[in-house]
């Protein structure tokens, strides 16, 4: 499981992900940690809608997300 840190107004927030959500799957594949998620977020998935499975307040949910390329923080 991967606990999220979500920037208000950022892409994850706009995709209905919230601080403290636990990602447990992406594109029908299990996610045990950040390494799993990075392995699944290949270049061909950028801009392509995919299901993300998460746990929020002990409830399992599936949301559709469209991964975007990350941008460096301002000034970096």
C-alpha positions in Angstrom: 0.0 0.0 0.0 1.1 3.5 -0.8 -0.2 6.4 1.3 -0.8 9.5 -0.7 0.3 13.1 -0.1 -2.0 15.2 -2.3 -1.3 18.9 -3.2 -4.5 20.9 -3.1 -5.5 21.8 -6.7 -2.9 19.4 -8.2 -3.6 16.6 -10.6 -4.1 14.0 -7.9 -6.6 16.2 -6.1 -8.5 16.9 -9.4 -8.7 13.1 -9.9 -10.5 12.9 -6.6 -7.6 11.5 -4.6 -7.2 12.7 -1.1 -4.6 13.0 1.6 -4.2 9.7 3.4 -5.8 7.5 0.6 -3.9 4.2 0.3 -3.2 3.1 -3.2 -3.5 -0.7 -3.5 -3.8 -1.2 -7.2 -3.3 0.5 -10.6 -4.5 -0.8 -14.0 -5.7 -4.1 -12.4 -2.2 -4.7 -10.9 -1.4 -4.7 -7.2 0.6 -1.9 -5.7 2.5 -2.6 -2.5 4.6 0.6 -2.6 6.1 3.4 -4.6 8.4 1.1 -6.6 5.4 -0.9 -7.8 3.5 2.2 -8.9 6.5 3.7 -10.7 7.0 0.4 -12.5 3.4 0.5 -13.7 3.4 4.2 -14.7 5.3 3.7 -17.9 5.5 6.4 -20.6 2.7 4.8 -22.7 0.3 5.2 -19.7 0.8 9.0 -19.6 -2.5 10.6 -20.8 -4.3 7.3 -20.9 -7.3 6.7 -18.5 -6.7 3.8 -16.1 -8.4 2.5 -12.9 -6.8 3.2 -9.6 -7.8 1.1 -6.6 -7.6 2.8 -3.2 -8.6 2.5 0.4 -10.2 5.6 1.9 -11.5 5.4 5.5 -11.6 1.6 5.5 -13.6 1.7 2.2 -12.2 0.2 -1.0 -12.8 2.5 -4.0 -11.9 2.5 -7.7 -11.5 5.8 -9.5 -10.5 6.5 -13.1 -7.3 8.5 -13.4 -5.3 10.0 -16.3 -1.6 10.0 -15.3 0.3 13.2 -16.3 4.0 13.8 -16.5 5.3 15.3 -13.2 6.7 18.8 -13.2 9.6 20.0 -11.1 8.7 22.3 -8.3 8.9 26.1 -9.0 12.4 27.3 -9.0 13.8 23.8 -9.5 
